[in-house]
Amino acid sequence: MSFPSPSFQGRSVLAFESRRAKEIEALIATFGGQPIVAPAVREVPTASEDAQMEFAHALVRGEFDAVVFLTGVGVRALVDVVERAGLRAAFLAALGRTKVITRGPKPVAALRELGVLVWANAAEPNTWREVLAAVDREAGSWPLAGKRVAVQEYGVSNVELLEALRARSVQVTAVRAYEWDMPEDLQPLETAAAALSRGQVAVVLVTSGIQIVHFWRIVRDRGRESDIRRGLSAALIASIGPSASSELRRHGIEPSLEPSHPKMGLLVREAAERVSRS
């Protein structure tokens, strides 16, 4: 049985991607969509670098048994901080003596650039549950209980991961590498909200949960919640993976699909496939 080629068939496709906005816009167009790209997140440095420097010095002193890196951006942000303080070489050497745990390919790639070996890496879909599963697989030779573990955070605290580690009798230290903020230019989000409220969006692509948190601030501030919900109910909602889907559901929005792998290209392609078959 043959299926039609993936195509959005000229329909409007909304994406909230920020860092890779140009890339997702091009992908949507490649698959025959009319892109509406409204960046919803801005990554900004933390207000103070004191916590990162305290962590770096403690790591160099050998006070951590393992470090969990959750994002590639977080890896690079921490290294930038220690480099400005003249601690880069000592920091990387300390990581080489430490169990390094990662959440998927992006922190792995960032660490590879630095020559740092990864001890355990989370499998797809790269949530905090897969982080724990990766470490639990090594429990026979390296049990977590009693270990001192630093967790590189991003934007907001990953409470579930921290609590799960503490439940395993781990001494946890959270280190915020960068913050999430609203974009400086809110007009694209305003435009997206207006299009949704008028029922002019056929597909919504969500690549992280924080995008929905920030978009919903605009929705509530403008008093458009009922109109937006009506527009979303008529659209296909494609979520990159479980974390983004959880945030959608927290806002009362049920995703229509998650891609076969949590990758942006597949998200766009498989959303186009769904449209082609509808």
Secondary structure, 3 states (H helix, E strand, C coil): CCCCCCCCCCCEEEECCCCCHHHHHHHHHHCCCEEEECCCCEEECCCCCHHHHHHHHHHHCCCCCEEEECCHHHHHHHHHHHHHCCCHHHHHHHHHCCEEEECCHHHHHHHHHCCCCCCEECCCCCCHHHHHHHHHCCCCCCCCCCCEEEEEECCCCCHHHHHHHHHCCCEEEEEECCEEECCCCCHHHHHHHHHHHCCCCCEEEECCHHHHHHHHHHHHHCCCHHHHHHHHHCCEEEECCHHHHHHHHHCCCCCCECCCCCCHHHHHHHHHHHHHHC
